[in-house]
Amino acid sequence: MSIVAWIVLGLVAGALAKLLLPGKDPGGLVVTTLIGIAGSFVGGWIASRVFHRSVSGQFFDLATWASAIGGALVLLILYRIFFGNSRR
């Protein structure tokens, strides 16, 4: 997949991660979107390196989507843990 496809996948994965993990994010929509994009790259890297699963294939592959959404969820949780109380 190309970088543009990973960015589009990250946007959708960030939105799905936000739906799966509701609540107020410290950074708002823009930061949540950037976390989704970064999470898709991190999830893809983990899937290819740790699980030896190729994610460079098709855009509509279930493993690619699962790794992107999982990476976005992990980064969103970490972001909330480290920066969740900064607005108080």
C-alpha positions, 0 to 999 in steps of 0.5 A: 500500500502507498503512504496515502492509503495508510493515511486514509486508513489511519483517518478511518482507524482513528475515527473507529478507535474514537468510537470504541473508546468514547470520552473526552480527549485532551487534544480534540479532533485534530490530535485524535486524527493524528493519533489514528494516522500514527496508530495505523503506521505503528500497528502495521509495523508491529504486525509485520515485524512481530507477527510476521504478517504482511500488511502491504497487500490490499487496502481491504485486508482484514489484518491490515484494518485490525492492525491499524485500529489496534495501533490507533487504540493503543496510542489513544489509550497511551495519550489519555494516560499521559496527557489526560489530566493536562486540561484541569 
